[in-house]
Amino acid sequence: MKELEYLAIINNTLSDSSFLGDDCAYLKEFDLCITQDTLVEGVHFLLETTDAFTLAQKAVNVNLSDIAAAGAKPLYITISLSLPKEIDKNFVEDFYQGVETVISKYGIKVAGGDLTGADKVYISICAIGKKYNDVGVSRTNANPGDIIVVTGTHGSSAGGLKLFAQKKSEPAVLIKKHLLPAARIEESRVIMQTAFECGVKNIAMMDSSDGLGDALYKLSTGCGYLFDIDFASVPVDEELKKTFPDEWKELLMWGGEDFELVFCVDKKVFEKLDKNKFFKIGTVSDRHITKEIAQKLNQEFENKSFKHF
């Protein structure tokens, strides 16, 4: 079964699935955002291409990226680590040194977790954050005329992964983007602050963990409007183009694991953002997604999106 089928079962089985769907669940009564992601050896990483110190930083940043995409400041994480018996204590020490590197940067605390045995390495992290202000954030909040904006370059992480598959270690910039992605915490704060100062009540935002194409698809279908995208304006590292001249466009759209922010905001918000850090790639049109268009979009998404199973 595909991931979307599993999600449909979950939504149809639970009596209340209203908290599901976005990068984070917003718990209004506590004014907190909460998320959880799992990394599995052999699916999301290989111990032959990374080490415990680097892996821990990526695992934490993956979750912090979801907190950033919810317009929240990260506060706490819990860590569940499942390890095979041949892993030694040095792995655990290096892993938590990697955790410390990230949490000390943002003033985050580890608030618990779990440690168990397993057939391979499993890392499951829950992150908790508090919203910067009362601006609403959801994948469904885009409106006609909104500017579609991204942070950072896209496709680089997928390029790094492809280099590993080819037993290559250069260009280093692509390898680093794959092994050590950075959550856009400060950029999220700026977006939320600017939206608040402009009197904007809601914005649409998520991260590009499963690719830019995935994010655009989910934001577009979430609001029900088509997006007009100028793909020439999407930031891309020149090393990706040079290294994969025939594949970089596909990697840019569907590669995933760049963990950049993709968001839709009112024009007055975008005008106040730093154009060296926030890049306009299109606008939300006033054309509704019809049933026929939805079928085509769904087919494209099914064919090209990242498969978690």
Stockholm file with secondary structure:
# STOCKHOLM 1.0

chainA/1-309         MKELEYLAIINNTLSDSSFLGDDCAYLKEFDLCITQDTLVEGVHFLLETTDAFTLAQKAVNVNLSDIAAAGAKPLYITISLSLPKEIDKNFVEDFYQGVETVISKYGIKVAGGDLTGADKVYISICAIGKKYNDVGVSRTNANPGDIIVVTGTHGSSAGGLKLFAQKKSEPAVLIKKHLLPAARIEESRVIMQTAFECGVKNIAMMDSSDGLGDALYKLSTGCGYLFDIDFASVPVDEELKKTFPDEWKELLMWGGEDFELVFCVDKKVFEKLDKNKFFKIGTVSDRHITKEIAQKLNQEFENKSFKHF
#=GR chainA/1-309 SS CCHHHHHHHHHHHSSCCTTCSSSSEEETTTTEEEEEEEEEBTTTBCTTTCCHHHHHHHHHHHHHHHHHHTTEEEEEEEEEEEECTTCCHHHHHHHHHHHHHHHHHHTCEEEEEEEEECSSCEEEEEEEEEESSSCEECTTCCCTTCEEEEESCSSHHHHHHHHHHTTCCCSHHHHHHHHSCCCCHHHHHHHHHHHHHTTCCEEEEEECTTCHHHHHHHHHHHHTEEEEECGGGSCCCHHHHHHCTTTHHHHHHHCCCCCCEEEEECHHHHTTSCTTTEEEEEEEEEEECCHHHHHHHHHHHHHHSCCCC
#=GC SS_cons         CCHHHHHHHHHHHSSCCTTCSSSSEEETTTTEEEEEEEEEBTTTBCTTTCCHHHHHHHHHHHHHHHHHHTTEEEEEEEEEEEECTTCCHHHHHHHHHHHHHHHHHHTCEEEEEEEEECSSCEEEEEEEEEESSSCEECTTCCCTTCEEEEESCSSHHHHHHHHHHTTCCCSHHHHHHHHSCCCCHHHHHHHHHHHHHTTCCEEEEEECTTCHHHHHHHHHHHHTEEEEECGGGSCCCHHHHHHCTTTHHHHHHHCCCCCCEEEEECHHHHTTSCTTTEEEEEEEEEEECCHHHHHHHHHHHHHHSCCCC
//
